[in-house]
Each structure stands twice: as C-alpha cells, then as structure tokens.
Amino acid sequence: NRHGLIAGASGTGKTITMKVMAESFSDAGVSVFIADVKGDLSGIAIPGQTEYACAHPTNFWDVYGEMGMPLRTTISEMGPMLLSRILGLNQTQSDILTIVFKIADDEQLLLIDTKDLRAMLTYVSENASEYSNEYGNLSKQSITTIIRSVISLESEGGDLFFGEPALDVKDMSTTTYDGKGTINILECQKLI
C-alpha cells in the first residue's frame, strides 16, 4: 500500500511508530521526509541506548532558517498558479499574475524573491498601456491588490521562503556511503 495513517490517543506510540518506520526506510536505503509539527523527532539523529540503535543520517530543514537548513524556492519556480492560491487571489487577479509571469519570461527576467515580484508588478502597472495590446487588459487596481497581497505575505514571514539557493528535491533523496537513506525533517512548530 502506498499510503498509511497512524492514529491513536496521546501516549499510544504514534511518534515512536513513525520514528521506527523512518529508521527502517533509512536502513533500506530509502530517503524519508517528515514534517515535525511538535518538535519531538530530532532524537532520530542521536544514537539510542541499546547496542542496536544507531544514529541515522538526518537533515533538518526550517523555512525560517533557525532550527535547520533554510528551505527556499524562487518566485519563478513557484509559478503563478500556486502563488495565486497562496496569495488568495480571485480568478481575474490570478490571470493578471499569470500575464506578469509571462512578461517576465518573455523579457528573460528571473523572479527570485518577493521584492523582485513587487518590482515586476509595479513595472507592469506603470507600463500597462504598452502591454495591453499584446497581453490583454491589465487593470492597475488588480495589480495594486496583488501587490498588497504580496506585502501581506512578506509580513507573515513569506519573504524568508522565497530566495536562493532554491531547494532541489534531489537534495532530499540522498544516501550515505553505507547505503542509508537520509531522513529529512522539516521543523514546523513556528510555521504551524
């Protein structure tokens, strides 16, 4: 079965079961990704008390870069559709954001972070009449609303997530010299 659910009351062993499963996958050479919402999985990197319990290769990730390696992506890699959902845009605003991304692509401009996106939105707004013939009507009010949504995302810490170096998923699927899969733990307490 490709999917599973671990459920139970507090203190019934859900976390221990998940740790054992992650360690077993690691021993079999399979990389693992776990979102740690309670902060109780870091012990997986420490050898246990018995002679059979060993440390497993573990990478810690954190959007805020405080409790692990920074987890980053670029605005361009995120893309307009997913970014529209994150920003809570309506269909018209989402369509305009898609056009802004298209203009950036056509002009070979890479959008790295939220500052780049705001600058691109401002540029398109200032030059809306020039772009309207080729890309369609670009309402300055809609662009202003998108900019406000980006600023709101930045105020919630979203600006920390967008930037370089961007995560390559291959970084999470590595094995050690002895064939163990890496256990990747995303620190989520502050994020949640």
Secondary structure, DSSP 8 states (H G I E B T S, - for coil): --------STTSSHHHHHHHHHHHHHHTT--EEEEESSS--GGGGS--SSSS-----EEEEETTSSSSEE--B-HHHH-HHHHHHHHT--HHHHHHHHHHHHHHHHTT----SHHHHHHHHHHHHHTHHHHHHHH----HHHHHHHHHHHHHHHHTTHHHHBSSS---GGGGS-B-TTS-B-EEEEE-TTT-
